[in-house]
């Protein structure tokens, strides 16, 4: 059982920014910060299965690909890296890249990396605040400049760069070619309303991502039987014994937490392990007219919830180039 106010760890990146407000007041010795990682508060605590981040981009990130579980295991890594993005802020021309505009053989992909033409083969698309984007392992992708993105992923730092905009960092051609699904990206799903408070953004073989919206001055119980993360996007709440506001995160597992939303309510992201949404994630406290004692009313998803952004298994989804 665990309920923890997560630690926010700022990481410098060459493509980062200096002012992280309202998400964080962190500074890094005058350097640009590109990522905030949320970690369990107990330094001796077991590592979580999922990693929650916020990314801040002032320049485009490298064109890259992450391995699936099978390929990660073949090179001695514990797991692959499937991820999802939720756009928190976007400049007018902000874009992300997903997949290629044509399918390439292994030889063609290797040649495109060698001569840099891979930068002209990725498919860029405009994004705006509130967009949710699923990035299965094997998808060639990139994040452009002018974005703040919340990311949930399998806990892995396995990243194979194919192109890095002249930053002189190492590329990982052989592993990238072997791990990549070198073709167009899979079709994205659409958000699905589960209850008045819950919107399903992503469901995948590795995690579920939801957006929750709690009305002002309301009290709820958030159930986290699975490993569960909550990131506050706006508003705030009192969570058991600590206050949470924009940019704060909570970790919980095999437990539940009382959330009292503040005067402006709370909007947040909830990510948890598993493939499908849990039937009951939130229970609302209400005041009976007779006793005045608080009781809990479940906000239950429909019995049969269609999976949004459903994917096939990792092995079915990827055809690794050898």
N, C-alpha and C positions, 0 to 999 in steps of 0.2 A: 504494500500500500504506500502511495506517495502522492503528496500535493506540494509543489515547489514553485516559488517565484523564480523564474529562470534568470540566469546570468546572461547579460548581453556582452559579447566580446567583439571589439572592433578590429578589423583587419585592413591594413593599408594595401592599396592596389594602384597600379599606374593609371588605370582608367577611372579612378574614384573621384569623389567630390570632397569639399571641405565643410560644408554646412549640411548637417544631416537632419535639421529640425523639420517637422515636429517629431520625428521618429526617435531621435537621440541627440544628446548634447555632447557626445564623445568627440575627443580630439586625439590626434596621434602625432605629437611632436611636430606640428606644422605640415605634416604630409596628408595626402588625399586618402580618404577611407573609401573602400569599395564594397565592403561586406560587413554586416553584423551577424554573427552566429549566436544563436541562443542555446545555452547548455544547461544541464541540470545544476541546481544550486549546490548540491553536495559534491565536493571535489573527489570524494571517494565513491560516489554513486556509479552504478553500472552505466555504460554508454547506452544511449537510446537507439532504437532501430531507425528512427527518422531524424532528420536534421532540418531545423527551421532557420531560415536566413532572411535578411533584407539586403538587396543589391542596389547600389547607387552608381549610375554610369554617367561620366562626362565624356567618354570616348567609347567607340564600339569595342566589345569584347572579342576575343579570338573566335574564329570559326572552329568548332570542336565537335567531338562525339564522345559519348560515354558507353561503356560496355554493358551488356546484359549479365545476368548472374552466371550463366554458363561460361561465357568468355572470361569473366572475372575469375572464376574458380580455376580456369585452365592456366592462368598466369599467377596463381597464388594469392589472389585477393579474396576477401570474405564475401563480397557481394558486388553486384553491379550498381548502376545509378540511373534509375528512372526518376524524373522530377516533374513538378508542375509550378507554373508561375501565376501570380495574381498581380496585375498592374495597379500600383498605388498612386503613381503620378507619371504623366507622360507629356513631354514637350510636343508642340504641334506636329513636328515631322518625325516623331519617334517611331522606330520600327524594330521588329525582330525577324530573324531568319529561321525558317523551318524547312528542312528537306531540300532536294535539288530539283531543278526544272526538267530533268530527264534522268533516266536510269543509266548508270555507268557500270562497266565491268570493273573488276579489281585493277586491271592494268590501266584503264582509263582514269580511274580515281587517283591512282598513284601518280600518273602523269600530270593531272590537274593540280595536285598538291605540289609537285616538283616545280611547275612553271608558274604557280600562283593563280591560274585561271579558275581555281575553285571559288575564288571570291566573286566571279561572275556567274557561277552556276547555282549558288544558293538562292532560295526564293524569299525575298523580303516582303513583309506585310506590315501595314500600319496598325498600331495598337493605341488604345486609349484607356483611361482610368476605369477600372472595374472589369477589364477583360481577364478571363482565365484561360490558360494555355497549357496543354498537356504535352510533355516531351518524353516519349518512351525511350528507353535505352536503345542505342543504335541510330537515333535520328541525328543527322548532321544539322547543327543549329548555331545561332549566334544571337547576342543581345546588342542592340544599337545604343547610341548615345541618348542622353536626355530622359532616362527612365529611373524610376524607383520601383522595384519589384520585390514582392514577398515570394519566397521560394520554399517549397517543401520537397524533400528528396529522400531516397534511401541514404543511409549514412555511409557514404563513400566519397572519396576525393579523386576517383579514377577519371581523369580528364585527358583526352588525347587531342592535341591541337593539330589542325590542318593548315591554318593561316593565321598570322598574328599582326597584321597591319604594320610591319616593319619594326616591331619592338625588340627584335633580336633574341627572343626567347626560343628555346628548343621546340621543334615540332616532333610529333610522335607518329611518323608516317606508317610504319609497319603495323603497329597496334591499331591505329585509326582505320586503316584500310580493312583490317581483319574484323573490327568491331562494327563497322558502319553498315547500315541499310542504305546503300548508295542510290537512292531514288527519291521520288516525291514523298512528302510527309503524309502520315495518315490523316484522314478527315477528322477535324475537331468536333466534339459533341457540343451540346448546348446546356446551359444551366437549367435545373429542374427544381421547382418549388416543392419542398417536402411538407412544410407546415408554414404558418404565418411567420415564424421566426427563423426557419431553416431553409437554405437554398443549397442544393447539391451542385457543386462546381465540377468536381472530378471524381470518378471512381476508377480504380486500376487494380491490378493484381497485388500491389504493394501498399496502397494507402487510399484513404478517402479524404477529400477536401471539401469543406462546407463553409458558407458564409452565414453568420448568425446576426440577427438584429433584435435587440431587447429593448422594449419601450422604457421611457424614463420612469424612474422610481419604482421599478418592478423587481421582484426577488425570484430567483430561479435556483434549481439544483442542476449542475452540469455533471452528468455521469460519465466517468472515464474508466470503464472496466478494461478496455484496451489501452495501450499507450496512446495518450491524447495530448495535443498541444493547442493552446489558445493564444492567439496574437490579437491584441487590441488595435483596431484601425482608427476608431474615433470614439469619443465619449469616454466613459470609464465605469468602474465598478469596484465595490469592496468584495474581495474574494477571501472568505473566511477571515483571517486576521490581518490581511494586507490590502492596500489600495493599488488599483491598476489603472493606468491611463494610456494614451496613445504611445505605441511602441513597446509596451510591456508585454511579457509573455509568461504563460503558466504551463507547467508540465504536471501531468497526473497519470497515475496508473493504478488500476484495481481500487479505485476510490471515487468519491464524489465531492464536489465543492459547491458551497453556497455562493451565489453571485447576486449582489444587490446593485442593480444598474443605477447610475447617478441621474442628475436632473436632466441631462441631455441624452440619456439612454446609452446603449453600447452597440457598436458594430465591430465584429471581429471575424477572424478566420479560425476554424477549428479543423485540425488534421489529426487523423488517427489511423492506426494500422488496421488491415483487413481489406476485403474486396468490395463490400457493399455497405450502404449506410446502416447504422444501428437503428432499430425501430424506435427506441426512446433515448434521446440524447439530453433533452431538457425537460425538467418538470417545474411548473410554475407554482409559487406559493400564493395562496389566496386567503382572504379574510372571510370566514363564514359570518353571516349576519347575527347568529345566535351566540356563539361562544367567544368570538373575537380571536380565537386561536388560529395560527397559521397552519394550513394544510397544503399538500402538494398535488397538483394536477398535471398529469403527464401530457406532453405535446408529442404525440406519436406519429411517426411517418406511416403512410399507407401500408397495409400488410404486404403487398407485393410492390416493391419499389423498382421501377426500371432503372437500369444502370446507365448513368450519363457518362459520356466519354469512355464507353466500355472498350477494352482492348482484348485481344487474344492473349494466350500465354506468351511468355518471352520467347520460347523456342519457336513457336509458330510464327511470331511476328517478324523475327529477324532471319534473314538469309545471309549468314556471314560469308564474306568473300575470303577465300583461302589464298 
